[in-house]
Amino acid sequence: MTNVDTDVALVMAVIRPEKLADTKQALANAGAPSLTVTDVSGRGSQPVMTEQWRGEEYTVDLHQKVKVECVVADAPVDDVVDAIREAAHTGESGDGKIFVLPVADAVQIRTGDSGTDAV
C-alpha cells in the first residue's frame, strides 16, 4: 500500500530488461498505458559476476536494467504498483525495485493543461 496523498503520482520501477514486455502489458491492463522507458545499469543485491573477453577476465558489478516511469492520475496507484510487481517478479535476486513519488504538478506543453488534465 502506498502513502501518496496527491491526485498524481510517479511510479518508477527498475526491472530486468527481459520483463519489460510483461510489465508493459500489465500496465496497460491496469489502466496506465503511458510510460517512459530508459536503459540503465546499476547494482544492488545481485551478485557480482566474473566474465572473460579476449582471454582477459573482468568483473561485472553493474547489471543492465530498465527503468520504467509511469505518471498515474486515472488509475489507483496501488493497482499500478501491484501490476508491475507481479509482471516483473522472477523470485531471484536482482528483480528490481518500485518507487512511488507524489507529483506536485504536471503541465502539458502542447495545450498548457495542468494537474490531472495534463496527465
VEXVEX-948327 format. One record per atom (N, C-alpha, C): residue number from 0; residue in three letters; atom name; x, y, z. Coordinates in Angstrom, 2 decimals, decimal comma. Layout:
resi;resn;name;x;y;z
NUM;ALA;CA;X;Y;Z
...
END
This chain:
resi;resn;name;x;y;z
0;MET;N;0,85;-1,19;0,00
0;MET;CA;0,00;0,00;0,00
0;MET;C;0,88;1,23;0,00
1;THR;N;0,54;2,20;-0,83
1;THR;CA;1,34;3,40;-0,95
1;THR;C;0,80;4,50;-0,03
2;ASN;N;1,66;5,46;0,26
2;ASN;CA;1,28;6,57;1,13
2;ASN;C;1,32;7,88;0,36
3;VAL;N;0,80;7,91;-0,85
3;VAL;CA;0,82;9,12;-1,66
3;VAL;C;-0,53;9,80;-1,54
4;ASP;N;-0,52;11,08;-1,10
4;ASP;CA;-1,76;11,80;-0,85
4;ASP;C;-2,07;12,85;-1,91
5;THR;N;-1,60;12,67;-3,14
5;THR;CA;-1,91;13,62;-4,20
5;THR;C;-2,73;12,91;-5,27
6;ASP;N;-3,27;13,70;-6,20
6;ASP;CA;-4,05;13,13;-7,29
6;ASP;C;-3,15;12,51;-8,36
7;VAL;N;-1,89;12,92;-8,39
7;VAL;CA;-0,95;12,45;-9,40
7;VAL;C;0,27;11,86;-8,71
8;ALA;N;0,71;10,69;-9,19
8;ALA;CA;1,89;10,04;-8,60
8;ALA;C;2,80;9,56;-9,72
9;LEU;N;4,09;9,55;-9,45
9;LEU;CA;5,07;8,98;-10,36
9;LEU;C;5,47;7,61;-9,82
10;VAL;N;5,20;6,58;-10,59
10;VAL;CA;5,61;5,23;-10,23
10;VAL;C;6,82;4,92;-11,08
11;MET;N;7,95;4,66;-10,43
11;MET;CA;9,21;4,39;-11,10
11;MET;C;9,68;3,01;-10,69
12;ALA;N;9,98;2,17;-11,67
12;ALA;CA;10,44;0,81;-11,37
12;ALA;C;11,72;0,54;-12,13
13;VAL;N;12,67;-0,10;-11,47
13;VAL;CA;13,89;-0,57;-12,11
13;VAL;C;13,78;-2,08;-12,15
14;ILE;N;13,71;-2,64;-13,38
14;ILE;CA;13,42;-4,06;-13,56
14;ILE;C;14,42;-4,71;-14,51
15;ARG;N;14,33;-6,03;-14,62
15;ARG;CA;15,13;-6,77;-15,59
15;ARG;C;14,63;-6,46;-17,00
16;PRO;N;15,55;-6,31;-17,97
16;PRO;CA;15,12;-6,00;-19,33
16;PRO;C;14,19;-7,05;-19,94
17;GLU;N;14,38;-8,31;-19,61
17;GLU;CA;13,55;-9,37;-20,19
17;GLU;C;12,13;-9,35;-19,66
18;LYS;N;11,84;-8,58;-18,62
18;LYS;CA;10,49;-8,47;-18,06
18;LYS;C;9,75;-7,23;-18,55
19;LEU;N;10,35;-6,48;-19,47
19;LEU;CA;9,74;-5,24;-19,95
19;LEU;C;8,42;-5,50;-20,68
20;ALA;N;8,38;-6,46;-21,58
20;ALA;CA;7,15;-6,73;-22,34
20;ALA;C;6,00;-7,11;-21,41
21;ASP;N;6,28;-7,97;-20,43
21;ASP;CA;5,25;-8,36;-19,47
21;ASP;C;4,78;-7,15;-18,66
22;THR;N;5,71;-6,27;-18,29
22;THR;CA;5,38;-5,10;-17,48
22;THR;C;4,54;-4,11;-18,29
23;LYS;N;4,89;-3,90;-19,56
23;LYS;CA;4,09;-3,01;-20,41
23;LYS;C;2,66;-3,51;-20,53
24;GLN;N;2,49;-4,80;-20,73
24;GLN;CA;1,15;-5,37;-20,86
24;GLN;C;0,38;-5,24;-19,55
25;ALA;N;1,05;-5,49;-18,43
25;ALA;CA;0,40;-5,38;-17,12
25;ALA;C;-0,03;-3,95;-16,84
26;LEU;N;0,78;-2,97;-17,22
26;LEU;CA;0,41;-1,57;-17,02
26;LEU;C;-0,79;-1,19;-17,88
27;ALA;N;-0,82;-1,67;-19,11
27;ALA;CA;-1,97;-1,40;-19,98
27;ALA;C;-3,24;-2,01;-19,38
28;ASN;N;-3,14;-3,22;-18,85
28;ASN;CA;-4,29;-3,88;-18,24
28;ASN;C;-4,75;-3,16;-16,96
29;ALA;N;-3,81;-2,50;-16,27
29;ALA;CA;-4,13;-1,79;-15,03
29;ALA;C;-4,68;-0,39;-15,30
30;GLY;N;-4,75;0,01;-16,57
30;GLY;CA;-5,28;1,33;-16,90
30;GLY;C;-4,24;2,43;-16,92
31;ALA;N;-2,96;2,06;-17,02
31;ALA;CA;-1,88;3,04;-17,06
31;ALA;C;-0,96;2,73;-18,24
32;PRO;N;-1,44;2,94;-19,48
32;PRO;CA;-0,65;2,54;-20,64
32;PRO;C;0,51;3,48;-20,99
33;SER;N;0,49;4,72;-20,51
33;SER;CA;1,54;5,68;-20,84
33;SER;C;2,75;5,46;-19,96
34;LEU;N;3,93;5,38;-20,57
34;LEU;CA;5,13;5,15;-19,78
34;LEU;C;6,35;5,67;-20,52
35;THR;N;7,43;5,81;-19,78
35;THR;CA;8,73;6,16;-20,32
35;THR;C;9,69;5,06;-19,91
36;VAL;N;10,50;4,59;-20,85
36;VAL;CA;11,44;3,50;-20,59
36;VAL;C;12,85;4,00;-20,88
37;THR;N;13,77;3,73;-19,95
37;THR;CA;15,16;4,12;-20,09
37;THR;C;16,05;2,93;-19,78
38;ASP;N;17,08;2,70;-20,61
38;ASP;CA;18,07;1,67;-20,29
38;ASP;C;19,02;2,24;-19,25
39;VAL;N;19,20;1,50;-18,16
39;VAL;CA;20,08;1,94;-17,08
39;VAL;C;20,96;0,77;-16,65
40;SER;N;21,95;1,04;-15,84
40;SER;CA;22,74;-0,03;-15,23
40;SER;C;22,94;0,34;-13,77
41;GLY;N;23,06;-0,68;-12,94
41;GLY;CA;23,23;-0,41;-11,52
41;GLY;C;23,57;-1,69;-10,77
42;ARG;N;23,72;-1,55;-9,49
42;ARG;CA;24,00;-2,72;-8,67
42;ARG;C;23,24;-2,62;-7,37
43;GLY;N;22,90;-3,79;-6,88
43;GLY;CA;22,18;-3,88;-5,61
43;GLY;C;22,54;-5,20;-4,98
44;SER;N;21,54;-6,05;-4,75
44;SER;CA;21,80;-7,32;-4,09
44;SER;C;22,20;-8,43;-5,06
45;GLN;N;22,15;-8,14;-6,36
45;GLN;CA;22,55;-9,14;-7,35
45;GLN;C;24,04;-9,41;-7,23
46;PRO;N;24,47;-10,69;-7,29
46;PRO;CA;25,89;-11,00;-7,11
46;PRO;C;26,76;-10,47;-8,25
47;VAL;N;28,00;-10,18;-7,92
47;VAL;CA;28,99;-9,76;-8,92
47;VAL;C;29,35;-10,97;-9,76
48;MET;N;29,47;-10,76;-11,08
48;MET;CA;29,82;-11,86;-11,98
48;MET;C;31,20;-11,61;-12,56
49;THR;N;31,92;-12,70;-12,83
49;THR;CA;33,21;-12,62;-13,49
49;THR;C;33,07;-13,24;-14,87
50;GLU;N;33,49;-12,50;-15,90
50;GLU;CA;33,39;-12,98;-17,27
50;GLU;C;34,73;-12,83;-17,96
51;GLN;N;34,84;-13,42;-19,15
51;GLN;CA;36,07;-13,33;-19,93
51;GLN;C;35,77;-12,73;-21,29
52;TRP;N;36,70;-11,92;-21,76
52;TRP;CA;36,61;-11,36;-23,10
52;TRP;C;38,02;-11,26;-23,66
53;ARG;N;38,24;-11,92;-24,79
53;ARG;CA;39,56;-11,98;-25,44
53;ARG;C;40,64;-12,45;-24,47
54;GLY;N;40,30;-13,44;-23,70
54;GLY;CA;41,26;-14,04;-22,79
54;GLY;C;41,48;-13,29;-21,50
55;GLU;N;40,90;-12,13;-21,36
55;GLU;CA;41,05;-11,34;-20,14
55;GLU;C;39,81;-11,50;-19,27
56;GLU;N;40,02;-11,66;-17,98
56;GLU;CA;38,93;-11,78;-17,04
56;GLU;C;38,56;-10,40;-16,51
57;TYR;N;37,26;-10,14;-16,42
57;TYR;CA;36,80;-8,86;-15,88
57;TYR;C;35,57;-9,07;-15,01
58;THR;N;35,32;-8,11;-14,15
58;THR;CA;34,23;-8,20;-13,19
58;THR;C;33,05;-7,35;-13,67
59;VAL;N;31,87;-7,94;-13,62
59;VAL;CA;30,65;-7,22;-13,97
59;VAL;C;29,90;-6,96;-12,67
60;ASP;N;29,94;-5,71;-12,19
60;ASP;CA;29,23;-5,38;-10,96
60;ASP;C;28,10;-4,38;-11,21
61;LEU;N;27,99;-3,88;-12,44
61;LEU;CA;26,86;-3,05;-12,83
61;LEU;C;26,03;-3,86;-13,82
62;HIS;N;24,81;-4,19;-13,43
62;HIS;CA;23,95;-5,04;-14,24
62;HIS;C;23,00;-4,18;-15,08
63;GLN;N;22,72;-4,63;-16,30
63;GLN;CA;21,81;-3,91;-17,18
63;GLN;C;20,38;-4,05;-16,66
64;LYS;N;19,70;-2,94;-16,57
64;LYS;CA;18,31;-2,88;-16,09
64;LYS;C;17,53;-1,95;-17,00
65;VAL;N;16,23;-1,89;-16,78
65;VAL;CA;15,35;-0,97;-17,48
65;VAL;C;14,58;-0,19;-16,43
66;LYS;N;14,56;1,14;-16,60
66;LYS;CA;13,76;1,97;-15,68
66;LYS;C;12,46;2,34;-16,40
67;VAL;N;11,36;2,00;-15,77
67;VAL;CA;10,03;2,28;-16,30
67;VAL;C;9,40;3,35;-15,42
68;GLU;N;8,99;4,46;-16,03
68;GLU;CA;8,36;5,54;-15,30
68;GLU;C;6,94;5,73;-15,83
69;CYS;N;6,02;5,86;-14,91
69;CYS;CA;4,61;5,96;-15,27
69;CYS;C;3,96;6,99;-14,35
70;VAL;N;3,40;8,05;-14,94
70;VAL;CA;2,69;9,05;-14,16
70;VAL;C;1,23;8,62;-14,10
71;VAL;N;0,72;8,48;-12,88
71;VAL;CA;-0,60;7,90;-12,68
71;VAL;C;-1,54;8,96;-12,10
72;ALA;N;-2,69;9,13;-12,78
72;ALA;CA;-3,72;10,04;-12,28
72;ALA;C;-5,10;9,38;-12,33
73;ASP;N;-5,33;8,55;-13,35
73;ASP;CA;-6,66;7,97;-13,55
73;ASP;C;-6,82;6,59;-12,95
74;ALA;N;-5,73;5,88;-12,71
74;ALA;CA;-5,80;4,52;-12,16
74;ALA;C;-5,32;4,54;-10,71
75;PRO;N;-5,82;3,65;-9,87
75;PRO;CA;-5,32;3,57;-8,49
75;PRO;C;-3,83;3,21;-8,47
76;VAL;N;-3,07;3,97;-7,71
76;VAL;CA;-1,62;3,76;-7,66
76;VAL;C;-1,29;2,36;-7,17
77;ASP;N;-2,02;1,86;-6,18
77;ASP;CA;-1,75;0,51;-5,67
77;ASP;C;-1,93;-0,55;-6,75
78;ASP;N;-2,91;-0,37;-7,64
78;ASP;CA;-3,11;-1,32;-8,73
78;ASP;C;-1,94;-1,29;-9,70
79;VAL;N;-1,42;-0,11;-9,97
79;VAL;CA;-0,27;0,03;-10,88
79;VAL;C;0,96;-0,62;-10,26
80;VAL;N;1,20;-0,37;-8,98
80;VAL;CA;2,35;-0,97;-8,29
80;VAL;C;2,23;-2,50;-8,29
81;ASP;N;1,05;-3,01;-7,97
81;ASP;CA;0,84;-4,46;-7,96
81;ASP;C;1,05;-5,06;-9,35
82;ALA;N;0,59;-4,36;-10,38
82;ALA;CA;0,76;-4,86;-11,75
82;ALA;C;2,23;-4,97;-12,11
83;ILE;N;3,02;-3,96;-11,77
83;ILE;CA;4,46;-4,00;-12,05
83;ILE;C;5,12;-5,11;-11,25
84;ARG;N;4,79;-5,19;-9,96
84;ARG;CA;5,42;-6,19;-9,10
84;ARG;C;5,15;-7,60;-9,61
85;GLU;N;3,93;-7,88;-9,99
85;GLU;CA;3,59;-9,22;-10,46
85;GLU;C;4,23;-9,52;-11,82
86;ALA;N;4,26;-8,53;-12,71
86;ALA;CA;4,81;-8,76;-14,04
86;ALA;C;6,33;-8,88;-14,04
87;ALA;N;7,01;-8,17;-13,15
87;ALA;CA;8,47;-8,15;-13,13
87;ALA;C;9,07;-9,21;-12,22
88;HIS;N;8,26;-9,90;-11,47
88;HIS;CA;8,75;-10,86;-10,47
88;HIS;C;9,30;-12,13;-11,11
89;THR;N;10,52;-12,51;-10,70
89;THR;CA;11,08;-13,82;-11,08
89;THR;C;11,39;-14,64;-9,84
90;GLY;N;11,49;-13,99;-8,69
90;GLY;CA;11,83;-14,68;-7,45
90;GLY;C;13,31;-14,77;-7,20
91;GLU;N;14,11;-14,20;-8,11
91;GLU;CA;15,56;-14,25;-7,97
91;GLU;C;16,09;-12,88;-7,54
92;SER;N;17,30;-12,90;-7,00
92;SER;CA;17,96;-11,67;-6,62
92;SER;C;18,14;-10,79;-7,86
93;GLY;N;17,87;-9,50;-7,74
93;GLY;CA;18,02;-8,59;-8,87
93;GLY;C;16,73;-8,32;-9,62
94;ASP;N;15,59;-8,69;-9,05
94;ASP;CA;14,31;-8,42;-9,71
94;ASP;C;14,03;-6,93;-9,84
95;GLY;N;14,54;-6,12;-8,94
95;GLY;CA;14,39;-4,68;-9,05
95;GLY;C;13,64;-4,06;-7,89
96;LYS;N;13,28;-2,80;-8,08
96;LYS;CA;12,59;-2,02;-7,04
96;LYS;C;11,53;-1,16;-7,70
97;ILE;N;10,52;-0,78;-6,91
97;ILE;CA;9,48;0,14;-7,36
97;ILE;C;9,46;1,31;-6,38
98;PHE;N;9,44;2,52;-6,91
98;PHE;CA;9,39;3,73;-6,10
98;PHE;C;8,13;4,50;-6,48
99;VAL;N;7,45;5,06;-5,49
99;VAL;CA;6,25;5,86;-5,73
99;VAL;C;6,49;7,24;-5,13
100;LEU;N;6,35;8,26;-5,99
100;LEU;CA;6,62;9,63;-5,57
100;LEU;C;5,40;10,50;-5,87
101;PRO;N;5,05;11,42;-4,97
101;PRO;CA;3,97;12,35;-5,28
101;PRO;C;4,43;13,35;-6,34
102;VAL;N;3,53;13,73;-7,22
102;VAL;CA;3,83;14,74;-8,24
102;VAL;C;3,10;16,02;-7,85
103;ALA;N;3,86;17,07;-7,62
103;ALA;CA;3,26;18,34;-7,19
103;ALA;C;2,40;18,94;-8,30
104;ASP;N;2,85;18,84;-9,54
104;ASP;CA;2,09;19,38;-10,66
104;ASP;C;2,63;18,80;-11,95
105;ALA;N;1,83;18,86;-12,99
105;ALA;CA;2,24;18,44;-14,32
105;ALA;C;1,64;19,44;-15,29
106;VAL;N;2,38;19,79;-16,34
106;VAL;CA;1,90;20,73;-17,34
106;VAL;C;2,11;20,11;-18,71
107;GLN;N;1,05;20,05;-19,50
107;GLN;CA;1,18;19,53;-20,87
107;GLN;C;1,67;20,67;-21,75
108;ILE;N;2,76;20,44;-22,46
108;ILE;CA;3,39;21,51;-23,24
108;ILE;C;2,47;22,00;-24,36
109;ARG;N;1,86;21,10;-25,08
109;ARG;CA;1,04;21,49;-26,25
109;ARG;C;-0,15;22,35;-25,87
110;THR;N;-0,90;21,93;-24,84
110;THR;CA;-2,16;22,62;-24,50
110;THR;C;-2,06;23,58;-23,34
111;GLY;N;-1,06;23,41;-22,50
111;GLY;CA;-0,93;24,23;-21,30
111;GLY;C;-1,76;23,71;-20,15
112;ASP;N;-2,49;22,58;-20,35
112;ASP;CA;-3,25;21,98;-19,26
112;ASP;C;-2,33;21,61;-18,13
113;SER;N;-2,86;21,67;-16,90
113;SER;CA;-2,04;21,30;-15,74
113;SER;C;-2,81;20,35;-14,84
114;GLY;N;-2,08;19,78;-13,87
114;GLY;CA;-2,68;18,83;-12,92
114;GLY;C;-3,08;17,55;-13,60
115;THR;N;-4,19;16,98;-13,18
115;THR;CA;-4,63;15,70;-13,73
115;THR;C;-5,04;15,83;-15,20
116;ASP;N;-5,44;17,03;-15,64
116;ASP;CA;-5,77;17,23;-17,05
116;ASP;C;-4,56;17,07;-17,95
117;ALA;N;-3,37;17,34;-17,43
117;ALA;CA;-2,15;17,22;-18,22
117;ALA;C;-1,71;15,77;-18,37
118;VAL;N;-2,12;14,94;-17,45
118;VAL;CA;-1,70;13,54;-17,48
118;VAL;C;-2,65;12,77;-18,37
END
